[in-house]
């Protein structure tokens, strides 16, 4: 009979899998909080501080507060576009191969 | 009004407001000009970063609070293989 019955995962592994999820989830939470706080301070709060204040040492020059998100946005959109393009090409090749097999 | 229309309307309204102040057609009353000129252009980028952070938070939270259920997993895997067999008999290629 075509199709295999997948072996059930032993209970120990599911607990370990849960721990991995929690760790990754926790990391994402912390990263999101840090990124948001840092960027908000950088973009929104720094201009209110005197230019001689020490707080400016913790942040790169403010042009980068625009350049960094712009670069990430470009890279992200390009990555998505490349993935979509790749998938379309793959599907086209598959269709050509199947058409060739049928006519052969 | 559908939610998409409401969202589009509200975001267009605020975008227009932002653009008007950005191009100095209006001045925001009661705000120091120098600080505003430094902060105002960054608002769209800040919104983008905030959206990204919120999305990351949302995913992380879902992962963190996800409850494992082994029996549901086995049942689901069985159903998946059944569905794949069914589709194969109907001539659809399934990995």
N, CA and C atoms of all chains as a GROMACS GRO file, in nm:
protein
  597
    1UNK      N    1   0.086  -0.120   0.000
    1UNK     CA    2   0.000   0.000   0.000
    1UNK      C    3   0.088   0.123   0.000
    2UNK      N    4   0.054   0.217  -0.083
    2UNK     CA    5   0.133   0.340  -0.090
    2UNK      C    6   0.105   0.423   0.034
    3UNK      N    7   0.207   0.489   0.083
    3UNK     CA    8   0.186   0.576   0.199
    3UNK      C    9   0.225   0.505   0.327
    4UNK      N   10   0.311   0.566   0.403
    4UNK     CA   11   0.360   0.503   0.525
    4UNK      C   12   0.292   0.566   0.644
    5UNK      N   13   0.272   0.487   0.747
    5UNK     CA   14   0.224   0.541   0.873
    5UNK      C   15   0.345   0.598   0.946
    6UNK      N   16   0.343   0.725   0.976
    6UNK     CA   17   0.460   0.790   1.038
    6UNK      C   18   0.476   0.741   1.180
    7UNK      N   19   0.601   0.704   1.217
    7UNK     CA   20   0.627   0.658   1.353
    7UNK      C   21   0.592   0.766   1.452
    8UNK      N   22   0.519   0.734   1.559
    8UNK     CA   23   0.487   0.836   1.659
    8UNK      C   24   0.613   0.883   1.731
    9UNK      N   25   0.616   1.012   1.764
    9UNK     CA   26   0.732   1.069   1.833
    9UNK      C   27   0.726   1.029   1.979
   10UNK      N   28   0.836   0.972   2.035
   10UNK     CA   29   0.836   0.935   2.177
   10UNK      C   30   0.816   1.057   2.264
   11UNK      N   31   0.749   1.041   2.379
   11UNK     CA   32   0.712   1.155   2.465
   11UNK      C   33   0.831   1.239   2.508
   12UNK      N   34   0.946   1.176   2.527
   12UNK     CA   35   1.062   1.254   2.573
   12UNK      C   36   1.097   1.360   2.469
   13UNK      N   37   1.092   1.319   2.340
   13UNK     CA   38   1.129   1.413   2.235
   13UNK      C   39   1.032   1.531   2.229
   14UNK      N   40   0.903   1.506   2.258
   14UNK     CA   41   0.808   1.618   2.250
   14UNK      C   42   0.839   1.720   2.359
   15UNK      N   43   0.879   1.674   2.477
   15UNK     CA   44   0.913   1.768   2.583
   15UNK      C   45   1.034   1.851   2.541
   16UNK      N   46   1.135   1.781   2.482
   16UNK     CA   47   1.253   1.853   2.438
   16UNK      C   48   1.218   1.951   2.327
   17UNK      N   49   1.130   1.909   2.236
   17UNK     CA   50   1.089   2.001   2.131
   17UNK      C   51   1.024   2.125   2.191
   18UNK      N   52   0.942   2.104   2.297
   18UNK     CA   53   0.878   2.219   2.360
   18UNK      C   54   0.979   2.315   2.415
   19UNK      N   55   1.088   2.261   2.475
   19UNK     CA   56   1.190   2.348   2.532
   19UNK      C   57   1.256   2.432   2.423
   20UNK      N   58   1.283   2.370   2.308
   20UNK     CA   59   1.342   2.445   2.198
   20UNK      C   60   1.252   2.558   2.152
   21UNK      N   61   1.122   2.528   2.146
   21UNK     CA   62   1.026   2.632   2.109
   21UNK      C   63   1.029   2.746   2.208
   22UNK      N   64   1.029   2.710   2.338
   22UNK     CA   65   1.026   2.815   2.439
   22UNK      C   66   1.150   2.902   2.430
   23UNK      N   67   1.264   2.837   2.407
   23UNK     CA   68   1.388   2.913   2.399
   23UNK      C   69   1.385   3.008   2.281
   24UNK      N   70   1.346   2.955   2.165
   24UNK     CA   71   1.341   3.040   2.045
   24UNK      C   72   1.239   3.151   2.064
   25UNK      N   73   1.122   3.116   2.117
   25UNK     CA   74   1.018   3.217   2.140
   25UNK      C   75   1.066   3.326   2.234
   26UNK      N   76   1.131   3.282   2.344
   26UNK     CA   77   1.184   3.378   2.440
   26UNK      C   78   1.286   3.470   2.377
   27UNK      N   79   1.375   3.411   2.295
   27UNK     CA   80   1.477   3.493   2.228
   27UNK      C   81   1.412   3.597   2.138
   28UNK      N   82   1.309   3.553   2.064
   28UNK     CA   83   1.241   3.647   1.976
   28UNK      C   84   1.177   3.760   2.056
   29UNK      N   85   1.114   3.725   2.170
   29UNK     CA   86   1.050   3.827   2.252
   29UNK      C   87   1.152   3.932   2.297
   30UNK      N   88   1.264   3.882   2.350
   30UNK     CA   89   1.365   3.974   2.402
   30UNK      C   90   1.422   4.061   2.288
   31UNK      N   91   1.451   3.996   2.173
   31UNK     CA   92   1.504   4.071   2.060
   31UNK      C   93   1.408   4.181   2.017
   32UNK      N   94   1.279   4.146   2.007
   32UNK     CA   95   1.180   4.245   1.965
   32UNK      C   96   1.178   4.363   2.061
   33UNK      N   97   1.180   4.334   2.192
   33UNK     CA   98   1.175   4.441   2.291
   33UNK      C   99   1.298   4.530   2.281
   34UNK      N  100   1.416   4.465   2.269
   34UNK     CA  101   1.540   4.541   2.262
   34UNK      C  102   1.542   4.629   2.137
   35UNK      N  103   1.509   4.570   2.023
   35UNK     CA  104   1.512   4.645   1.897
   35UNK      C  105   1.419   4.765   1.906
   36UNK      N  106   1.297   4.742   1.957
   36UNK     CA  107   1.200   4.851   1.963
   36UNK      C  108   1.251   4.963   2.053
   37UNK      N  109   1.297   4.927   2.173
   37UNK     CA  110   1.342   5.030   2.268
   37UNK      C  111   1.460   5.107   2.213
   38UNK      N  112   1.560   5.032   2.160
   38UNK     CA  113   1.680   5.098   2.109
   38UNK      C  114   1.645   5.193   1.995
   39UNK      N  115   1.565   5.143   1.900
   39UNK     CA  116   1.535   5.227   1.785
   39UNK      C  117   1.451   5.346   1.822
   40UNK      N  118   1.354   5.328   1.913
   40UNK     CA  119   1.272   5.442   1.955
   40UNK      C  120   1.359   5.549   2.019
   41UNK      N  121   1.450   5.506   2.109
   41UNK     CA  122   1.539   5.604   2.172
   41UNK      C  123   1.622   5.675   2.067
   42UNK      N  124   1.678   5.598   1.975
   42UNK     CA  125   1.766   5.650   1.872
   42UNK      C  126   1.695   5.752   1.784
   43UNK      N  127   1.579   5.712   1.732
   43UNK     CA  128   1.511   5.795   1.633
   43UNK      C  129   1.432   5.908   1.696
   44UNK      N  130   1.366   5.879   1.809
   44UNK     CA  131   1.267   5.974   1.861
   44UNK      C  132   1.317   6.056   1.979
   45UNK      N  133   1.401   5.997   2.064
   45UNK     CA  134   1.433   6.067   2.189
   45UNK      C  135   1.565   6.140   2.185
   46UNK      N  136   1.662   6.091   2.106
   46UNK     CA  137   1.794   6.153   2.107
   46UNK      C  138   1.794   6.302   2.073
   47UNK      N  139   1.712   6.348   1.974
   47UNK     CA  140   1.717   6.492   1.942
   47UNK      C  141   1.684   6.583   2.059
   48UNK      N  142   1.617   6.528   2.161
   48UNK     CA  143   1.584   6.613   2.276
   48UNK      C  144   1.700   6.629   2.372
   49UNK      N  145   1.805   6.551   2.351
   49UNK     CA  146   1.920   6.563   2.439
   49UNK      C  147   2.020   6.661   2.381
   50UNK      N  148   2.085   6.732   2.469
   50UNK     CA  149   2.188   6.826   2.430
   50UNK      C  150   2.295   6.755   2.348
   51UNK      N  151   2.352   6.823   2.248
   51UNK     CA  152   2.449   6.755   2.161
   51UNK      C  153   2.576   6.718   2.235
   52UNK      N  154   2.600   6.779   2.352
   52UNK     CA  155   2.719   6.744   2.429
   52UNK      C  156   2.692   6.632   2.529
   53UNK      N  157   2.565   6.587   2.535
   53UNK     CA  158   2.530   6.486   2.635
   53UNK      C  159   2.600   6.354   2.607
   54UNK      N  160   2.624   6.276   2.711
   54UNK     CA  161   2.698   6.151   2.697
   54UNK      C  162   2.617   6.041   2.631
   55UNK      N  163   2.483   6.057   2.631
   55UNK     CA  164   2.400   5.947   2.582
   55UNK      C  165   2.428   5.917   2.435
   56UNK      N  166   2.476   6.020   2.363
   56UNK     CA  167   2.499   6.002   2.220
   56UNK      C  168   2.609   5.901   2.192
   57UNK      N  169   2.693   5.871   2.291
   57UNK     CA  170   2.799   5.773   2.269
   57UNK      C  171   2.747   5.633   2.249
   58UNK      N  172   2.621   5.608   2.295
   58UNK     CA  173   2.568   5.473   2.284
   58UNK      C  174   2.507   5.445   2.148
   59UNK      N  175   2.495   5.548   2.064
   59UNK     CA  176   2.423   5.531   1.938
   59UNK      C  177   2.512   5.574   1.822
   60UNK      N  178   2.496   5.503   1.706
   60UNK     CA  179   2.566   5.549   1.586
   60UNK      C  180   2.508   5.681   1.538
   61UNK      N  181   2.576   5.748   1.444
   61UNK     CA  182   2.523   5.874   1.391
   61UNK      C  183   2.382   5.856   1.336
   62UNK      N  184   2.299   5.960   1.346
   62UNK     CA  185   2.156   5.942   1.324
   62UNK      C  186   2.118   5.917   1.180
   63UNK      N  187   2.210   5.943   1.080
   63UNK     CA  188   2.169   5.909   0.943
   63UNK      C  189   2.140   5.762   0.935
   64UNK      N  190   2.211   5.682   1.015
   64UNK     CA  191   2.194   5.538   1.008
   64UNK      C  192   2.058   5.493   1.058
   65UNK      N  193   1.991   5.582   1.136
   65UNK     CA  194   1.857   5.546   1.181
   65UNK      C  195   1.760   5.539   1.064
   66UNK      N  196   1.797   5.603   0.952
   66UNK     CA  197   1.716   5.592   0.830
   66UNK      C  198   1.773   5.484   0.740
   67UNK      N  199   1.908   5.484   0.728
   67UNK     CA  200   1.970   5.392   0.631
   67UNK      C  201   1.948   5.248   0.668
   68UNK      N  202   1.962   5.213   0.797
   68UNK     CA  203   1.950   5.073   0.838
   68UNK      C  204   1.813   5.013   0.803
   69UNK      N  205   1.702   5.075   0.846
   69UNK     CA  206   1.572   5.017   0.807
   69UNK      C  207   1.553   5.014   0.656
   70UNK      N  208   1.605   5.118   0.585
   70UNK     CA  209   1.589   5.120   0.440
   70UNK      C  210   1.662   5.002   0.377
   71UNK      N  211   1.785   4.976   0.423
   71UNK     CA  212   1.863   4.864   0.369
   71UNK      C  213   1.794   4.733   0.398
   72UNK      N  214   1.749   4.717   0.525
   72UNK     CA  215   1.683   4.592   0.562
   72UNK      C  216   1.558   4.571   0.479
   73UNK      N  217   1.482   4.680   0.457
   73UNK     CA  218   1.360   4.670   0.376
   73UNK      C  219   1.394   4.624   0.235
   74UNK      N  220   1.497   4.685   0.174
   74UNK     CA  221   1.538   4.648   0.039
   74UNK      C  222   1.579   4.501   0.034
   75UNK      N  223   1.664   4.462   0.128
   75UNK     CA  224   1.711   4.323   0.130
   75UNK      C  225   1.593   4.228   0.148
   76UNK      N  226   1.501   4.263   0.239
   76UNK     CA  227   1.386   4.176   0.265
   76UNK      C  228   1.298   4.161   0.143
   77UNK      N  229   1.266   4.273   0.078
   77UNK     CA  230   1.180   4.266  -0.041
   77UNK      C  231   1.249   4.188  -0.152
   78UNK      N  232   1.382   4.210  -0.167
   78UNK     CA  233   1.456   4.135  -0.270
   78UNK      C  234   1.453   3.987  -0.240
   79UNK      N  235   1.471   3.950  -0.114
   79UNK     CA  236   1.470   3.808  -0.077
   79UNK      C  237   1.335   3.745  -0.110
   80UNK      N  238   1.227   3.816  -0.076
   80UNK     CA  239   1.093   3.763  -0.106
   80UNK      C  240   1.076   3.748  -0.256
   81UNK      N  241   1.117   3.852  -0.330
   81UNK     CA  242   1.105   3.848  -0.475
   81UNK      C  243   1.184   3.734  -0.536
   82UNK      N  244   1.307   3.714  -0.484
   82UNK     CA  245   1.390   3.606  -0.536
   82UNK      C  246   1.326   3.471  -0.508
   83UNK      N  247   1.268   3.454  -0.388
   83UNK     CA  248   1.204   3.328  -0.355
   83UNK      C  249   1.085   3.301  -0.447
   84UNK      N  250   1.001   3.404  -0.467
   84UNK     CA  251   0.886   3.387  -0.554
   84UNK      C  252   0.932   3.351  -0.695
   85UNK      N  253   1.031   3.427  -0.744
   85UNK     CA  254   1.085   3.402  -0.878
   85UNK      C  255   1.134   3.259  -0.892
   86UNK      N  256   1.213   3.215  -0.793
   86UNK     CA  257   1.266   3.079  -0.792
   86UNK      C  258   1.156   2.975  -0.799
   87UNK      N  259   1.052   2.996  -0.716
   87UNK     CA  260   0.942   2.900  -0.714
   87UNK      C  261   0.874   2.892  -0.849
   88UNK      N  262   0.854   3.007  -0.914
   88UNK     CA  263   0.790   3.008  -1.045
   88UNK      C  264   0.875   2.932  -1.145
   89UNK      N  265   1.006   2.956  -1.143
   89UNK     CA  266   1.095   2.888  -1.238
   89UNK      C  267   1.090   2.736  -1.215
   90UNK      N  268   1.092   2.696  -1.087
   90UNK     CA  269   1.089   2.553  -1.056
   90UNK      C  270   0.963   2.488  -1.110
   91UNK      N  271   0.850   2.555  -1.083
   91UNK     CA  272   0.723   2.498  -1.129
   91UNK      C  273   0.720   2.489  -1.280
   92UNK      N  274   0.774   2.591  -1.348
   92UNK     CA  275   0.777   2.589  -1.495
   92UNK      C  276   0.859   2.472  -1.544
   93UNK      N  277   0.978   2.452  -1.480
   93UNK     CA  278   1.064   2.342  -1.524
   93UNK      C  279   0.996   2.209  -1.502
   94UNK      N  280   0.927   2.196  -1.388
   94UNK     CA  281   0.857   2.071  -1.360
   94UNK      C  282   0.752   2.043  -1.467
   95UNK      N  283   0.680   2.149  -1.504
   95UNK     CA  284   0.574   2.132  -1.604
   95UNK      C  285   0.635   2.090  -1.737
   96UNK      N  286   0.749   2.155  -1.774
   96UNK     CA  287   0.813   2.121  -1.902
   96UNK      C  288   0.858   1.976  -1.901
   97UNK      N  289   0.916   1.932  -1.786
   97UNK     CA  290   0.964   1.795  -1.777
   97UNK      C  291   0.848   1.698  -1.791
   98UNK      N  292   0.735   1.728  -1.724
   98UNK     CA  293   0.620   1.638  -1.732
   98UNK      C  294   0.563   1.634  -1.873
   99UNK      N  295   0.561   1.752  -1.939
   99UNK     CA  296   0.509   1.756  -2.077
   99UNK      C  297   0.599   1.672  -2.166
  100UNK      N  298   0.732   1.685  -2.145
  100UNK     CA  299   0.826   1.608  -2.227
  100UNK      C  300   0.809   1.459  -2.205
  101UNK      N  301   0.789   1.418  -2.077
  101UNK     CA  302   0.772   1.276  -2.048
  101UNK      C  303   0.647   1.222  -2.114
  102UNK      N  304   0.544   1.306  -2.120
  102UNK     CA  305   0.420   1.259  -2.178
  102UNK      C  306   0.430   1.241  -2.329
  103UNK      N  307   0.502   1.333  -2.394
  103UNK     CA  308   0.512   1.324  -2.540
  103UNK      C  309   0.618   1.224  -2.582
  104UNK      N  310   0.711   1.189  -2.490
  104UNK     CA  311   0.822   1.098  -2.527
  104UNK      C  312   0.773   0.957  -2.556
  105UNK      N  313  -1.891   4.964   0.685
  105UNK     CA  314  -1.766   4.975   0.608
  105UNK      C  315  -1.673   4.860   0.646
  106UNK      N  316  -1.616   4.796   0.548
  106UNK     CA  317  -1.527   4.682   0.576
  106UNK      C  318  -1.401   4.731   0.647
  107UNK      N  319  -1.339   4.637   0.718
  107UNK     CA  320  -1.221   4.676   0.795
  107UNK      C  321  -1.111   4.730   0.706
  108UNK      N  322  -1.091   4.667   0.588
  108UNK     CA  323  -0.984   4.712   0.498
  108UNK      C  324  -1.008   4.857   0.458
  109UNK      N  325  -1.134   4.890   0.427
  109UNK     CA  326  -1.165   5.027   0.389
  109UNK      C  327  -1.137   5.123   0.502
  110UNK      N  328  -1.176   5.081   0.625
  110UNK     CA  329  -1.152   5.168   0.741
  110UNK      C  330  -1.004   5.192   0.760
  111UNK      N  331  -0.926   5.083   0.752
  111UNK     CA  332  -0.780   5.095   0.770
  111UNK      C  333  -0.722   5.185   0.664
  112UNK      N  334  -0.766   5.166   0.538
  112UNK     CA  335  -0.712   5.247   0.427
  112UNK      C  336  -0.746   5.394   0.450
  113UNK      N  337  -0.870   5.421   0.493
  113UNK     CA  338  -0.910   5.560   0.514
  113UNK      C  339  -0.827   5.625   0.624
  114UNK      N  340  -0.816   5.556   0.736
  114UNK     CA  341  -0.743   5.614   0.849
  114UNK      C  342  -0.597   5.634   0.815
  115UNK      N  343  -0.535   5.534   0.749
  115UNK     CA  344  -0.393   5.550   0.718
  115UNK      C  345  -0.371   5.659   0.614
  116UNK      N  346  -0.462   5.674   0.517
  116UNK     CA  347  -0.450   5.784   0.422
  116UNK      C  348  -0.458   5.918   0.492
  117UNK      N  349  -0.552   5.927   0.587
  117UNK     CA  350  -0.568   6.052   0.660
  117UNK      C  351  -0.440   6.089   0.734
  118UNK      N  352  -0.385   5.993   0.809
  118UNK     CA  353  -0.264   6.026   0.885
  118UNK      C  354  -0.144   6.047   0.796
  119UNK      N  355  -0.136   5.974   0.684
  119UNK     CA  356  -0.027   5.997   0.590
  119UNK      C  357  -0.034   6.138   0.535
  120UNK      N  358  -0.155   6.182   0.501
  120UNK     CA  359  -0.171   6.318   0.449
  120UNK      C  360  -0.126   6.420   0.552
  121UNK      N  361  -0.170   6.401   0.678
  121UNK     CA  362  -0.129   6.493   0.784
  121UNK      C  363   0.023   6.498   0.795
  122UNK      N  364   0.084   6.376   0.795
  122UNK     CA  365   0.229   6.370   0.806
  122UNK      C  366   0.296   6.443   0.691
  123UNK      N  367   0.245   6.420   0.570
  123UNK     CA  368   0.306   6.482   0.452
  123UNK      C  369   0.294   6.633   0.457
  124UNK      N  370   0.177   6.682   0.505
  124UNK     CA  371   0.158   6.826   0.512
  124UNK      C  372   0.261   6.890   0.604
  125UNK      N  373   0.282   6.830   0.722
  125UNK     CA  374   0.381   6.886   0.813
  125UNK      C  375   0.521   6.867   0.756
  126UNK      N  376   0.545   6.753   0.690
  126UNK     CA  377   0.677   6.726   0.634
  126UNK      C  378   0.716   6.830   0.531
  127UNK      N  379   0.621   6.868   0.447
  127UNK     CA  380   0.650   6.968   0.344
  127UNK      C  381   0.625   7.110   0.393
  128UNK      N  382   0.609   7.125   0.522
  128UNK     CA  383   0.603   7.254   0.588
  128UNK      C  384   0.482   7.336   0.546
  129UNK      N  385   0.376   7.268   0.502
  129UNK     CA  386   0.251   7.338   0.473
  129UNK      C  387   0.188   7.380   0.604
  130UNK      N  388   0.192   7.289   0.704
  130UNK     CA  389   0.147   7.324   0.839
  130UNK      C  390   0.265   7.320   0.934
  131UNK      N  391   0.250   7.379   1.050
  131UNK     CA  392   0.345   7.361   1.158
  131UNK      C  393   0.271   7.304   1.277
  132UNK      N  394   0.332   7.204   1.341
  132UNK     CA  395   0.267   7.147   1.459
  132UNK      C  396   0.278   7.249   1.572
  133UNK      N  397   0.162   7.290   1.625
  133UNK     CA  398   0.167   7.396   1.728
  133UNK      C  399   0.230   7.343   1.856
  134UNK      N  400   0.307   7.428   1.919
  134UNK     CA  401   0.358   7.395   2.052
  134UNK      C  402   0.477   7.300   2.050
  135UNK      N  403   0.534   7.269   1.934
  135UNK     CA  404   0.651   7.181   1.933
  135UNK      C  405   0.772   7.257   1.881
  136UNK      N  406   0.881   7.237   1.946
  136UNK     CA  407   1.005   7.305   1.911
  136UNK      C  408   1.047   7.269   1.768
  137UNK      N  409   1.068   7.370   1.684
  137UNK     CA  410   1.092   7.351   1.540
  137UNK      C  411   1.212   7.261   1.514
  138UNK      N  412   1.323   7.286   1.583
  138UNK     CA  413   1.446   7.211   1.555
  138UNK      C  414   1.427   7.062   1.582
  139UNK      N  415   1.371   7.028   1.698
  139UNK     CA  416   1.352   6.887   1.732
  139UNK      C  417   1.255   6.822   1.634
  140UNK      N  418   1.146   6.894   1.601
  140UNK     CA  419   1.047   6.836   1.509
  140UNK      C  420   1.113   6.806   1.374
  141UNK      N  421   1.196   6.900   1.325
  141UNK     CA  422   1.257   6.878   1.193
  141UNK      C  423   1.350   6.757   1.195
  142UNK      N  424   1.400   6.723   1.313
  142UNK     CA  425   1.486   6.604   1.322
  142UNK      C  426   1.405   6.476   1.334
  143UNK      N  427   1.291   6.484   1.406
  143UNK     CA  428   1.216   6.363   1.435
  143UNK      C  429   1.115   6.331   1.326
  144UNK      N  430   1.049   6.435   1.274
  144UNK     CA  431   0.934   6.411   1.185
  144UNK      C  432   0.966   6.322   1.066
  145UNK      N  433   1.079   6.345   0.995
  145UNK     CA  434   1.107   6.259   0.878
  145UNK      C  435   1.129   6.114   0.916
  146UNK      N  436   1.159   6.088   1.042
  146UNK     CA  437   1.187   5.950   1.081
  146UNK      C  438   1.064   5.871   1.116
  147UNK      N  439   0.948   5.939   1.124
  147UNK     CA  440   0.828   5.870   1.169
  147UNK      C  441   0.792   5.749   1.084
  148UNK      N  442   0.795   5.756   0.949
  148UNK     CA  443   0.762   5.634   0.872
  148UNK      C  444   0.856   5.519   0.902
  149UNK      N  445   0.986   5.548   0.914
  149UNK     CA  446   1.082   5.442   0.943
  149UNK      C  447   1.057   5.384   1.081
  150UNK      N  448   1.021   5.471   1.176
  150UNK     CA  449   0.991   5.424   1.310
  150UNK      C  450   0.870   5.333   1.308
  151UNK      N  451   0.770   5.369   1.226
  151UNK     CA  452   0.651   5.285   1.213
  151UNK      C  453   0.688   5.147   1.158
  152UNK      N  454   0.777   5.147   1.057
  152UNK     CA  455   0.820   5.021   0.998
  152UNK      C  456   0.890   4.934   1.102
  153UNK      N  457   0.983   4.994   1.177
  153UNK     CA  458   1.056   4.918   1.278
  153UNK      C  459   0.960   4.868   1.386
  154UNK      N  460   0.866   4.954   1.426
  154UNK     CA  461   0.768   4.914   1.528
  154UNK      C  462   0.684   4.797   1.479
  155UNK      N  463   0.642   4.804   1.352
  155UNK     CA  464   0.564   4.694   1.296
  155UNK      C  465   0.644   4.566   1.297
  156UNK      N  466   0.774   4.574   1.255
  156UNK     CA  467   0.859   4.456   1.255
  156UNK      C  468   0.876   4.400   1.395
  157UNK      N  469   0.901   4.489   1.493
  157UNK     CA  470   0.918   4.443   1.631
  157UNK      C  471   0.791   4.378   1.682
  158UNK      N  472   0.677   4.438   1.652
  158UNK     CA  473   0.552   4.380   1.698
  158UNK      C  474   0.530   4.242   1.638
  159UNK      N  475   0.562   4.228   1.508
  159UNK     CA  476   0.546   4.098   1.443
  159UNK      C  477   0.637   3.995   1.509
  160UNK      N  478   0.762   4.034   1.532
  160UNK     CA  479   0.856   3.941   1.595
  160UNK      C  480   0.808   3.903   1.734
  161UNK      N  481   0.760   4.003   1.809
  161UNK     CA  482   0.706   3.977   1.943
  161UNK      C  483   0.591   3.878   1.935
  162UNK      N  484   0.501   3.904   1.841
  162UNK     CA  485   0.382   3.822   1.827
  162UNK      C  486   0.418   3.677   1.798
  163UNK      N  487   0.512   3.656   1.704
  163UNK     CA  488   0.557   3.521   1.674
  163UNK      C  489   0.623   3.456   1.795
  164UNK      N  490   0.712   3.533   1.859
  164UNK     CA  491   0.782   3.480   1.975
  164UNK      C  492   0.686   3.439   2.085
  165UNK      N  493   0.586   3.522   2.109
  165UNK     CA  494   0.489   3.493   2.214
  165UNK      C  495   0.413   3.365   2.183
  166UNK      N  496   0.373   3.352   2.055
  166UNK     CA  497   0.302   3.231   2.016
  166UNK      C  498   0.386   3.107   2.038
  167UNK      N  499   0.514   3.116   1.999
  167UNK     CA  500   0.606   3.004   2.021
  167UNK      C  501   0.623   2.974   2.169
  168UNK      N  502   0.638   3.081   2.247
  168UNK     CA  503   0.668   3.065   2.389
  168UNK      C  504   0.553   2.999   2.463
  169UNK      N  505   0.430   3.036   2.427
  169UNK     CA  506   0.315   2.987   2.502
  169UNK      C  507   0.249   2.868   2.437
  170UNK      N  508   0.315   2.812   2.333
  170UNK     CA  509   0.251   2.701   2.263
  170UNK      C  510   0.252   2.576   2.348
  171UNK      N  511   0.135   2.512   2.355
  171UNK     CA  512   0.126   2.390   2.435
  171UNK      C  513   0.138   2.269   2.344
  172UNK      N  514   0.233   2.182   2.376
  172UNK     CA  515   0.250   2.060   2.297
  172UNK      C  516   0.141   1.959   2.330
  173UNK      N  517   0.090   1.889   2.227
  173UNK     CA  518  -0.007   1.784   2.252
  173UNK      C  519   0.029   1.664   2.166
  174UNK      N  520   0.096   1.565   2.223
  174UNK     CA  521   0.153   1.455   2.143
  174UNK      C  522   0.046   1.373   2.071
  175UNK      N  523  -0.069   1.348   2.136
  175UNK     CA  524  -0.169   1.265   2.070
  175UNK      C  525  -0.225   1.337   1.948
  176UNK      N  526  -0.243   1.469   1.960
  176UNK     CA  527  -0.291   1.544   1.845
  176UNK      C  528  -0.189   1.541   1.733
  177UNK      N  529  -0.060   1.542   1.770
  177UNK     CA  530   0.046   1.534   1.669
  177UNK      C  531   0.038   1.404   1.592
  178UNK      N  532   0.026   1.290   1.666
  178UNK     CA  533   0.019   1.162   1.597
  178UNK      C  534  -0.104   1.154   1.510
  179UNK      N  535  -0.217   1.200   1.566
  179UNK     CA  536  -0.342   1.197   1.489
  179UNK      C  537  -0.327   1.279   1.362
  180UNK      N  538  -0.264   1.397   1.375
  180UNK     CA  539  -0.248   1.485   1.260
  180UNK      C  540  -0.159   1.421   1.155
  181UNK      N  541  -0.046   1.361   1.197
  181UNK     CA  542   0.043   1.297   1.100
  181UNK      C  543  -0.029   1.186   1.026
  182UNK      N  544  -0.112   1.109   1.100
  182UNK     CA  545  -0.187   1.002   1.036
  182UNK      C  546  -0.284   1.059   0.933
  183UNK      N  547  -0.354   1.168   0.973
  183UNK     CA  548  -0.449   1.230   0.880
  183UNK      C  549  -0.378   1.284   0.757
  184UNK      N  550  -0.256   1.340   0.778
  184UNK     CA  551  -0.181   1.395   0.665
  184UNK      C  552  -0.148   1.284   0.566
  185UNK      N  553  -0.098   1.169   0.619
  185UNK     CA  554  -0.061   1.062   0.526
  185UNK      C  555  -0.184   1.006   0.457
  186UNK      N  556  -0.298   1.001   0.528
  186UNK     CA  557  -0.422   0.957   0.463
  186UNK      C  558  -0.462   1.052   0.350
  187UNK      N  559  -0.452   1.181   0.378
  187UNK     CA  560  -0.489   1.280   0.277
  187UNK      C  561  -0.397   1.268   0.156
  188UNK      N  562  -0.266   1.248   0.182
  188UNK     CA  563  -0.172   1.237   0.071
  188UNK      C  564  -0.205   1.115  -0.015
  189UNK      N  565  -0.235   1.001   0.050
  189UNK     CA  566  -0.272   0.882  -0.027
  189UNK      C  567  -0.394   0.908  -0.112
  190UNK      N  568  -0.493   0.973  -0.048
  190UNK     CA  569  -0.617   1.001  -0.119
  190UNK      C  570  -0.591   1.085  -0.243
  191UNK      N  571  -0.505   1.190  -0.226
  191UNK     CA  572  -0.476   1.278  -0.339
  191UNK      C  573  -0.398   1.202  -0.446
  192UNK      N  574  -0.308   1.114  -0.404
  192UNK     CA  575  -0.230   1.038  -0.502
  192UNK      C  576  -0.320   0.950  -0.588
  193UNK      N  577  -0.420   0.885  -0.523
  193UNK     CA  578  -0.509   0.801  -0.603
  193UNK      C  579  -0.587   0.885  -0.702
  194UNK      N  580  -0.604   1.015  -0.673
  194UNK     CA  581  -0.675   1.101  -0.768
  194UNK      C  582  -0.581   1.167  -0.867
  195UNK      N  583  -0.453   1.129  -0.862
  195UNK     CA  584  -0.361   1.172  -0.967
  195UNK      C  585  -0.288   1.301  -0.941
  196UNK      N  586  -0.292   1.353  -0.820
  196UNK     CA  587  -0.220   1.476  -0.789
  196UNK      C  588  -0.084   1.439  -0.732
  197UNK      N  589   0.021   1.505  -0.780
  197UNK     CA  590   0.154   1.475  -0.726
  197UNK      C  591   0.171   1.541  -0.589
  198UNK      N  592   0.203   1.456  -0.490
  198UNK     CA  593   0.227   1.505  -0.354
  198UNK      C  594   0.366   1.459  -0.316
  199UNK      N  595   0.446   1.551  -0.248
  199UNK     CA  596   0.583   1.502  -0.221
  199UNK      C  597   0.574   1.371  -0.147
   0.00000   0.00000   0.00000
